């Protein structure tokens, strides 16, 4: 079964610190790796994504690091802010018949404390 | 405004009473999908649809039905709800030719089955 394993399940970080969330996958057919951010009472929203031919992608304070040989990728949030408090899901995408199918990790609840 | 709209947002029902959760998108997306979100289990796909009249099972389809008679609508039907279907449900959509792994989610429907 296709799986994406995410850790930790929850994370508490002080304001200004670095938040790191890790994911690992098994199926080498995955060809796109997005991260979703979900605030309480809202649906998940695409935050940042990376292709497997790139080792790092940065957008503002958010960076994805990708290790193809280890089949691992991680989200780093620099200078974490209370407004970053949310649940983060990593995912892996594979082209199917007509669209992309996503497999999600189980999520990490991030709390950034002042 | 581009959006995915789900109704109802909150529902309390009793075991065995049929219910339908509606989902509508105004972005002309071909692909639509239903997920359920449970603590510690993340987002699990129930059913998805590549286009009108084309639907397929996701990871947890038991106890659910869907239909796709129009491109914009993708209702989720619980013919005989049971307490283990108490969950937070999300509808999502995407372009078949869009950014890989970019799903647009609704705001969720919280269902309680007594």
Interface residues (C-beta under 8 A of the other chain):
Chain A: X6 X9 X31 X32 X33 X34 X36 X41 X42 X43 X44 X45 X46 X49 X89 X91 X93 X95 X97 X98 X99 X100 X101 X102 X104 X105 X106 X107
Chain B: X4 X30 X31 X40 X41 X42 X43 X44 X45 X48 X50 X51 X54 X90 X92 X94 X96 X99 X100 X101 X102 X103 X105 X106 X107 X108
